[in-house]
Amino acid sequence: MASINYRLDDLRALLALQATGSFVRAAHQMNITQPAFSRRIAQLETAVGGALVERTTRKVTMTPLGLGLVRRAAPLLSQLDDTLLETGRCARGESGRVTLACLTTVAHALLPQVLKSFQRRYPQVRLQLLDDTGQRVAQAVLSGEAEFGVGVLGGLPGGLYAEAVAEDPYVIAFAPGHPLQALAEVPWQALQSYRVIALRPTSAHRVQLGQALAEEGISPPWFDEVEHLSSMLGLLIGGVGVGVLPRLALQSGARMGLRSRPLVGPAVARSIGLIRRPDALLSEPAQFFWQLLGASLRSPTAGARQPRPRGAARTRP
């Protein structure tokens, strides 16, 4: 497709001339000298290859070519100006959207409070949350579907920048009154005599725990299996059995009355971090959201300041 070289300022000069009907008034409106304004009109005529303005000693009128250009260009320039203004508002956080990919457990436990802080600063910015498993969170960030994410650092695909922010230890959870409540911490070996609910073998949690237990020569204590953590929480609240899950996942369960104890021999944790593409330039609101999530996950209640347990995933460089 053929194209011509022209300057946007030259096109704006033609629209100003049509609106004012005078080279003098149009030059004043654009805050330039009259000779400079005349050069802009001449440059545009050279670019299109035809006369756009009829000049006489008494008045200035548009040629049919110039009038047609004005009629077609005016709404386009208006749309362009509106687009740039809206882009500026998005960049400043006055409107727009932040797309976040986040582990479901982290979203459930921490996002409500973090989002309140974010909304106080950026009340007009909408959140699009892609809450999912660690693998899907990483893929959403890698593909550009999400601006950044909160995911599990172990086993991340290549091409992602990761910032470790928390160690989330696995705990044993149960309904109030369970015999395990009398213990300060629970050895894995002690779980063999209980009905232990686990996630399915394909889950990242199950894989990590299986590897850690195998290194210690401990047989996995799994009895029942579920697909989702929400199902496990429901069974635990109903007193069906006990469940192994990350401590962050239990924050919502704790509000429902569940109890938990640390698992030891070995202690195992998943490493949680903020992830993004190395070449991604976060918007001002997204950068603020990144900082809020990092601060929340680094807090002692998120388990970030605990010693690194055995089996914890390592941070990618």
C-alpha positions in Angstrom: 0.0 0.0 0.0 1.4 3.4 -1.1 2.1 6.0 1.7 3.0 9.6 1.8 5.2 11.5 4.2 3.5 14.2 6.2 3.6 15.8 9.6 0.7 15.6 12.0 1.3 19.3 12.9 0.8 20.2 9.2 -2.6 18.5 9.2 -3.6 20.3 12.4 -2.6 23.6 10.8 -5.1 22.9 7.9 -7.9 22.2 10.4 -7.0 25.4 12.3 -7.1 27.4 9.1 -10.5 25.9 8.2 -11.9 26.8 11.7 -10.5 30.4 11.8 -10.6 31.4 8.1 -7.4 33.3 8.6 -3.7 32.6 8.4 -3.1 35.2 11.2 -5.7 33.8 13.5 -4.8 30.2 12.8 -1.1 30.9 13.5 -2.0 32.6 16.8 -4.2 29.7 17.8 -1.3 27.3 17.2 1.1 29.7 19.0 3.5 29.9 16.0 4.5 32.7 13.7 2.6 33.3 10.5 5.5 32.4 8.2 6.0 29.1 10.1 2.2 28.5 9.8 2.4 29.1 6.0 5.2 26.7 5.7 3.1 24.0 7.3 0.3 24.4 4.9 2.8 24.4 2.0 4.4 21.2 3.3 1.1 19.5 3.5 0.2 20.5 -0.1 3.5 19.2 -1.3 2.9 15.9 0.5 -0.6 15.4 -1.1 0.5 16.8 -4.4 -2.2 19.4 -4.8 -3.5 22.8 -3.7 -5.5 22.7 -0.5 -6.1 26.4 0.0 -7.1 29.2 -2.3 -5.4 32.4 -1.3 -6.7 35.8 -2.2 -6.0 39.3 -0.8 -9.4 39.3 0.8 -10.1 35.8 2.1 -8.9 32.3 2.5 -11.0 29.4 1.3 -10.5 25.6 1.0 -10.2 24.0 -2.4 -12.5 20.9 -2.9 -9.4 18.8 -2.2 -8.6 20.7 1.0 -12.3 20.6 2.2 -12.5 16.9 1.6 -9.3 16.3 3.5 -10.6 18.4 6.5 -13.9 16.6 6.6 -12.2 13.2 6.7 -9.2 14.1 8.9 -11.1 16.0 11.6 -12.8 13.1 13.3 -9.7 10.9 12.9 -7.6 13.5 14.7 -10.2 13.8 17.4 -10.2 10.1 17.9 -6.4 10.1 18.0 -6.4 12.8 20.6 -9.0 10.9 22.7 -6.9 7.7 22.4 -3.8 9.5 23.6 -5.6 11.1 26.5 -7.0 7.8 27.6 -3.6 6.1 27.3 -2.2 8.9 29.5 -5.0 8.3 32.1 -4.2 4.6 32.1 -0.5 5.2 32.5 -1.2 7.5 35.5 -3.7 5.0 37.0 -6.7 7.3 36.4 -8.5 4.5 34.5 -7.6 1.2 32.8 -7.1 -2.3 34.0 -4.4 -4.5 35.7 -4.4 -8.2 34.7 -3.0 -10.4 37.4 -2.4 -14.2 37.3 -2.3 -15.6 40.8 -2.3 -18.8 42.7 -5.8 -19.5 43.9 -4.7 -20.0 47.5 -2.8 -16.7 47.5 -5.7 -14.9 45.9 -8.1 -16.3 48.5 -5.9 -15.6 51.5 -4.3 -12.2 50.7 -5.9 -10.5 47.8 -8.9 -8.9 49.6 -6.8 -6.8 51.8 -4.2 -6.0 49.1 -7.0 -5.0 46.7 -8.4 -2.6 49.3 -5.1 -0.8 49.6 -4.8 -0.7 45.8 -8.3 0.7 45.3 -7.6 3.6 47.8 -4.8 4.8 45.5 -6.3 3.8 42.1 -10.1 3.7 42.5 -10.8 3.8 38.8 -8.5 1.0 37.8 -10.1 -2.4 37.3 -8.6 -5.8 38.2 -8.8 -8.8 36.0 -7.8 -11.8 38.1 -6.7 -15.1 36.5 -6.6 -17.3 39.6 -5.3 -20.8 38.9 -2.6 -23.4 39.6 1.1 -22.5 39.6 1.7 -23.9 36.1 -1.1 -22.0 34.5 -0.1 -18.8 36.3 3.3 -19.1 34.8 1.9 -19.8 31.3 -0.4 -16.8 31.5 2.5 -14.5 32.3 4.8 -16.0 29.7 2.1 -15.6 27.0 1.4 -12.0 27.9 -2.2 -12.8 28.9 -1.3 -11.4 32.4 1.0 -8.5 33.1 2.6 -10.3 36.0 1.8 -13.1 38.4 2.1 -14.7 41.8 3.3 -18.3 41.4 5.3 -21.2 42.7 9.0 -20.7 41.8 10.0 -24.4 41.5 9.8 -25.6 37.9 9.1 -22.3 36.2 9.5 -22.3 32.4 12.4 -20.4 31.0 12.1 -16.8 30.0 10.6 -15.5 33.2 12.0 -13.1 35.8 11.2 -14.2 39.4 11.4 -12.4 42.7 11.1 -14.8 45.7 8.9 -13.3 48.4 7.7 -16.1 50.7 8.1 -19.6 51.9 4.7 -21.3 52.4 5.1 -24.4 54.6 2.9 -27.4 54.4 0.8 -28.1 57.5 -1.6 -30.7 58.7 -5.2 -29.4 59.1 -8.1 -30.8 60.9 -11.4 -30.0 62.7 -11.4 -28.8 66.3 -11.1 -31.5 68.9 -9.0 -33.9 66.8 -6.3 -35.8 68.7 -3.5 -34.0 66.7 -4.6 -30.7 68.3 -2.7 -31.9 71.5 0.6 -31.8 69.6 2.9 -28.8 69.0 4.1 -30.3 65.7 3.3 -33.4 63.8 5.9 -35.9 62.4 5.0 -37.3 59.0 5.4 -40.8 60.4 2.6 -40.1 62.8 0.1 -39.6 60.0 0.2 -43.3 59.0 -2.6 -44.0 61.5 -4.9 -41.3 60.2 -7.2 -40.8 57.2 -5.2 -38.3 55.3 -6.8 -36.4 52.4 -4.5 -35.4 49.6 -4.6 -33.6 46.2 -4.4 -35.8 43.1 -1.0 -37.2 42.1 -0.8 -34.7 39.2 -0.9 -31.7 41.4 2.4 -29.7 42.0 1.8 -30.0 45.8 1.7 -33.8 45.6 4.8 -34.1 43.4 6.8 -31.8 45.7 5.7 -33.6 48.9 6.3 -37.1 47.3 9.9 -36.1 46.4 10.6 -34.8 49.9 9.2 -37.9 51.6 11.0 -40.3 49.3 14.3 -38.6 50.2 13.6 -39.5 53.8 12.4 -43.0 53.1 8.9 -42.2 54.3 5.9 -43.9 52.8 3.3 -41.3 51.7 0.3 -41.3 54.1 -2.4 -40.5 51.5 -5.8 -42.1 51.9 -8.5 -40.1 50.1 -7.8 -37.8 47.1 -9.5 -34.7 45.8 -9.1 -32.4 42.8 -9.3 -29.0 44.4 -8.3 -27.5 47.7 -11.8 -26.1 48.2 -13.1 -29.7 48.3 -10.4 -30.7 50.8 -11.4 -27.8 53.1 -15.0 -28.9 52.9 -14.2 -32.4 54.0 -11.9 -31.2 56.8 -14.6 -28.9 58.1 -17.0 -31.8 58.1 -14.5 -33.8 60.2 -14.0 -36.5 57.6 -10.2 -36.7 58.0 -7.1 -34.6 58.1 -5.4 -32.8 55.2 -2.0 -31.7 54.1 -2.0 -28.3 52.4 0.0 -25.1 52.2 -0.4 -22.8 55.2 -1.7 -19.9 53.0 -4.5 -22.2 51.8 -5.6 -22.7 55.3 -6.1 -19.0 56.1 -9.7 -19.2 54.8 -10.1 -22.5 56.5 -9.0 -21.0 59.8 -11.8 -18.6 59.6 -14.1 -21.6 59.3 -12.8 -23.1 62.5 -10.1 -25.5 61.2 -6.9 -26.0 63.2 -3.4 -26.8 62.0 0.0 -27.9 63.2 3.4 -27.8 61.5 4.6 -30.9 59.8 8.2 -32.0 60.6 10.6 -34.8 59.7 10.9 -33.3 57.1 9.5 -29.8 57.0 8.5 -28.9 53.4 7.5 -25.6 51.9 6.7 -24.2 48.5 8.6 -21.1 47.4 6.2 -18.3 46.2 7.4 -15.4 44.1 6.3 -12.5 41.9 6.9 -13.4 38.2 6.9 -11.4 35.0 8.5 -11.4 31.6 12.0 -9.8 31.7 11.1 -7.3 28.9 7.8 -6.4 30.5 7.4 -2.7 31.5 4.7 -2.6 34.2 2.3 0.3 34.2 2.4 2.6 37.2 -0.7 0.8 38.8 0.7 -2.6 38.0 4.0 -1.7 39.6 2.2 -0.5 42.7 0.2 -3.8 42.8 3.4 -5.7 42.5 4.8 -3.9 45.5 1.7 -4.4 47.6 1.6 -8.1 46.9 5.3 -8.5 47.7 4.9 -6.6 51.0 1.9 -8.7 51.9 3.6 -12.0 51.1 6.8 -11.0 52.9 4.9 -10.3 56.2 5.4 -12.9 59.0 1.8 -14.0 58.8 2.5 -15.2 55.2 5.3 -17.4 56.4 8.0 -15.4 54.6 10.4 -15.0 57.5 10.6 -18.7 58.5 13.8 -20.6 58.0 13.9 -22.5 54.6 12.5 -26.0 55.3 13.8 -29.0 53.5 12.3 -29.5 50.0 11.6 -25.8 49.5 11.8 -24.7 45.9 14.8 -22.5 45.0 14.5 -19.1 43.4 15.4 -18.8 39.8 18.1 -16.3 39.0 
